Amino acid sequence: MAVPQGSDVEAWLCDSGGRLAPVAIDVRTLCAPQPMPPCPWRFPDARLAPPNGLLAEGADFAPSTIVAAYGAGIFPWPHEDAEYLWFSPDPRAIVPLDGLHVSRRLGRTIRSGRFKVTVDAAFEQVMRACVVRPHDGTWITPRLIEGYTTLHHLGWAHSVEVWDPPGELAGGLYGVAVGAMFGAESMFHRQRDASKVAVAALVQHCREIGVELLDVQVLNEHTESLGAVQIGRDEYLGRLAAAVRGSVNWQR
């Protein structure tokens, strides 16, 4: 088994059989979060949103707007009939950083070294791959791609890439970091287990650099199988307030 060099052993994951499953990660993050102008919009208090989370409509996808939203427990979720929609659902889904479920099969896949994993090597490519959903519509609009890609170049948005042996992108995910919080937005896979490897790599990297809160927004069957849980919105906002005051170095 190839052992990741320079990584924190305490951050390594174990599979359900108790065997270590460390992910070798090549970090390509170019810069720390760059200063931005204040957000010109004021979002409503997230606690005012109904359970489905729809809180506001309008504003834009400028970097400062997106960061302000995440810092307040809100995220954009465009729909077919309206693009600038902002949500804060109750309950909220998170992945406990000590609670990721790694199956024995996934552990074997990680230990095999079949996939190569990078962070921030192909952000826009990952985001555009998440648009392709053969059986579902997509909420990832061209304006959203532009806003998040700009945010990535400013050091606030990050991606995890999973590459197959020929060097093709097999899976990945992307999201936004504010302080010690990371909000995972979307993931995709083109090969079996590739998105699960991406999640395992994300959790390991978050543990290594000190991320305190890993938000996945809304629970679904896939994230629940990996250990995601739901917490009440008030509890989430309390954890968020503490996490955004923190600071982590994504370039480690």
C-alpha positions in Angstrom: 0.0 0.0 0.0 1.4 3.4 -1.0 1.5 5.7 2.1 0.8 9.4 1.6 3.9 11.4 2.3 3.7 14.4 4.5 0.2 13.6 5.7 -1.1 13.5 9.2 -1.5 9.9 10.3 -4.2 10.8 12.8 -6.3 12.1 9.9 -6.2 8.8 8.0 -9.5 6.9 7.6 -10.2 3.2 8.5 -12.6 1.0 6.6 -15.5 -0.9 8.2 -13.1 -3.8 8.7 -10.7 -1.7 10.8 -8.0 -1.4 8.1 -6.3 1.9 7.4 -7.3 3.5 4.1 -5.1 6.5 3.7 -5.6 8.6 0.5 -2.6 9.9 -1.3 -3.5 13.5 -2.2 -1.6 15.9 -4.4 -2.7 19.4 -3.3 -2.5 22.1 -6.1 -4.2 25.0 -4.3 -2.6 28.2 -5.6 -3.5 30.8 -3.0 -5.1 31.6 0.3 -8.5 33.4 0.3 -8.0 36.8 -1.2 -9.6 40.0 0.2 -13.0 40.9 -1.4 -15.2 43.9 -1.3 -18.2 43.8 1.1 -21.3 42.1 -0.1 -23.7 44.8 -1.5 -26.7 42.7 -0.4 -28.2 41.9 2.9 -29.7 38.4 3.3 -32.6 37.7 5.7 -31.9 35.8 8.9 -31.6 32.1 7.9 -33.8 31.2 10.9 -36.8 32.8 9.1 -36.8 30.3 6.3 -39.5 27.6 6.2 -38.4 24.0 6.5 -37.9 23.6 2.7 -35.4 26.4 3.1 -36.4 28.9 0.5 -35.4 32.2 2.1 -34.9 34.8 -0.7 -34.8 35.6 -4.4 -32.6 38.0 -6.2 -29.0 39.3 -5.8 -26.2 37.8 -7.9 -23.5 35.2 -8.0 -20.6 37.6 -7.4 -17.9 36.1 -5.2 -18.6 38.4 -2.2 -22.3 37.5 -2.4 -21.7 33.7 -2.4 -19.2 34.0 0.5 -21.6 36.2 2.5 -24.4 33.7 1.9 -22.3 30.7 3.1 -21.2 32.6 6.1 -24.8 33.1 7.1 -25.9 29.5 6.5 -27.4 30.1 3.1 -26.6 28.7 -0.3 -27.8 29.3 -3.9 -30.0 26.7 -5.5 -31.3 27.8 -8.9 -34.5 26.3 -10.2 -35.9 26.1 -13.8 -38.2 29.1 -13.4 -35.9 31.3 -11.2 -32.1 31.4 -11.0 -31.3 33.6 -8.0 -32.9 31.5 -5.2 -31.3 31.2 -1.8 -31.9 28.4 0.7 -31.3 27.4 4.3 -33.2 24.2 4.9 -34.2 22.7 8.2 -32.9 20.1 9.0 -29.4 20.5 7.5 -27.1 17.7 6.4 -23.5 17.4 7.5 -20.7 14.8 7.4 -19.2 14.4 10.8 -15.4 14.4 10.3 -15.1 11.4 12.5 -18.1 9.6 11.1 -17.4 8.9 7.5 -18.4 5.3 6.6 -15.7 3.6 4.4 -16.9 0.2 3.3 -14.4 -2.7 3.0 -14.7 -2.5 -0.8 -14.0 1.2 -0.8 -11.1 0.7 1.5 -9.7 -1.9 -0.9 -10.1 0.6 -3.8 -8.3 3.3 -1.9 -5.4 1.0 -0.9 -5.1 -0.4 -4.4 -3.8 3.0 -5.7 -6.0 2.6 -8.8 -7.1 6.3 -8.6 -4.9 9.4 -8.3 -6.4 12.2 -6.2 -5.7 15.9 -6.5 -7.1 19.0 -4.8 -7.7 22.1 -6.9 -6.2 20.8 -10.1 -9.3 21.1 -12.3 -12.0 23.1 -10.6 -14.0 24.2 -13.6 -13.7 20.8 -15.2 -15.2 19.2 -12.1 -18.0 21.8 -11.9 -18.9 21.3 -15.5 -18.9 17.5 -15.1 -21.4 17.9 -12.3 -23.8 19.5 -14.7 -24.2 16.3 -16.7 -27.0 14.3 -15.1 -28.5 11.9 -17.6 -31.7 11.3 -15.5 -32.1 14.6 -13.8 -32.1 18.3 -14.6 -29.3 20.5 -13.3 -29.3 23.5 -11.1 -25.7 24.5 -12.1 -26.3 27.4 -14.5 -23.6 29.2 -16.6 -23.8 32.2 -14.2 -23.2 29.9 -11.3 -20.2 28.3 -13.0 -18.8 31.7 -13.7 -19.3 32.9 -10.1 -17.8 29.8 -8.5 -14.9 29.6 -10.9 -14.0 33.2 -10.0 -14.3 32.3 -6.4 -11.9 29.4 -6.9 -9.3 31.7 -8.5 -9.6 33.9 -5.4 -8.9 31.0 -3.1 -12.4 30.5 -1.6 -13.7 27.5 -3.6 -12.1 24.1 -3.9 -12.4 20.9 -5.8 -11.3 17.3 -5.3 -10.4 15.4 -8.5 -10.2 11.6 -8.9 -8.2 10.4 -12.0 -8.0 7.0 -13.6 -4.7 5.4 -14.7 -4.9 6.9 -18.3 -5.3 10.3 -16.7 -9.0 10.8 -17.4 -11.2 12.5 -14.8 -13.2 9.7 -13.2 -15.0 11.6 -10.5 -14.8 14.6 -8.2 -16.6 17.2 -6.1 -16.4 20.9 -5.4 -17.6 23.4 -2.8 -16.9 26.6 -0.9 -14.7 27.2 2.2 -15.4 30.0 4.7 -13.0 29.9 7.7 -13.0 26.4 9.0 -16.3 25.4 7.2 -16.5 23.6 3.9 -19.7 23.5 2.0 -19.7 20.7 -0.5 -21.9 21.6 -3.4 -22.0 18.7 -5.9 -20.2 15.6 -6.9 -20.1 13.3 -10.0 -18.6 10.0 -11.1 -17.9 8.4 -14.4 -16.3 5.2 -12.9 -17.5 3.1 -10.0 -16.5 4.4 -6.5 -14.8 7.5 -7.9 -17.1 9.9 -6.2 -16.8 7.9 -2.9 -13.0 8.2 -3.2 -13.4 11.9 -3.7 -15.5 12.2 -0.5 -13.0 10.1 1.5 -10.1 12.3 0.2 -12.1 15.4 1.2 -12.7 14.2 4.7 -9.1 13.2 5.2 -7.9 16.6 3.9 -10.4 18.4 6.0 -9.2 16.5 9.1 -5.6 17.3 8.2 -6.0 21.0 7.8 -8.5 21.5 10.7 -11.8 22.0 9.0 -14.5 22.0 11.8 -17.7 21.7 9.8 -18.4 19.8 6.6 -21.8 20.8 5.2 -23.5 18.7 2.5 -26.8 20.8 2.6 -29.5 18.2 2.0 -29.4 14.5 2.9 -29.7 12.0 0.0 -29.3 8.3 -0.2 -25.7 8.5 -1.5 -24.4 10.9 1.2 -26.3 9.0 3.9 -24.6 5.8 2.9 -21.3 7.6 3.5 -22.2 8.7 7.0 -23.9 12.0 6.5 -26.5 13.0 9.2 -29.1 15.6 9.7 -29.1 18.2 12.4 -31.5 21.0 13.2 -31.0 24.4 11.5 -30.4 26.2 14.8 -27.7 23.7 15.8 -26.2 24.0 12.4 -26.1 27.8 12.6 -24.4 27.6 16.0 -21.7 25.3 14.7 -21.3 27.5 11.6 -20.8 30.7 13.7 -17.9 29.0 15.5 -16.4 27.5 12.3 -16.4 30.6 10.2 -14.3 32.3 12.9 -11.6 29.7 12.3 -8.8 29.7 9.8 -7.4 26.8 7.8 -4.7 26.5 5.1 -5.9 24.7 2.0 -2.4 24.8 0.5 -1.1 22.2 3.0 
